[in-house]
Amino acid sequence: MATELQRSPAIIDRLEELLGTEARDLLDHKTRTIPKEQIHVPGPDFIDRVTSQSDRSTAVLRSLQSLLSHGRLAGTGYVSILPVDQGIEHSAGASFAPNPQYFDPGK
């Protein structure tokens, strides 16, 4: 994505306009908590590339692929599942933030 943004100054200008005074802080942010080698980038091949290397059963992998292949985000590697009546105290961030390794879908 960074290379796409570098090639599209108009997009960067629009993002800066939308983000306002915090634009530079947000766009130039570099995390120091999770190394980029541990990030699994979403994409249409996410199941094959990331989760198929785990000990998940074929049925589970097929179900995950089905989730990623439907809806408005189909084929992007992204999925949006919205909880019903859940506060932040029940989110994955609250549970796993002390140990980011638990966020790793490849494990």
C-alpha positions, 0 to 999 in steps of 0.5 A: 500500500505504501508504494501505491500511496507514493505513486498517488500524491492526489490520494495522499493530499485527500487523506491529509485533508480527511485526517486534518491536523493529525494526518502526519502523525497517523500517516507516518506512524511506525509501530515499535510493538509488533515486528513487521515480519509477524504481520500477515497481510490480508489478500485473496490467498490468505487461507493458503498462505497463512492458515493452511500451515496450521493444524486446522482441519480441512473443514475449518479451512473450508469454512474460513475460506467461505467467510472470506469469499462472501459479502462486499469484502469477498476476495480481499482477505478482509472479513467484517464480523460485528458483535451484537451487544459487546463492549470493549471489555469483550473484544480481542484487544482487551483479551490479547493485548498483553500478548500480541502473539495470540493475534497470530492467525498462523498459530 
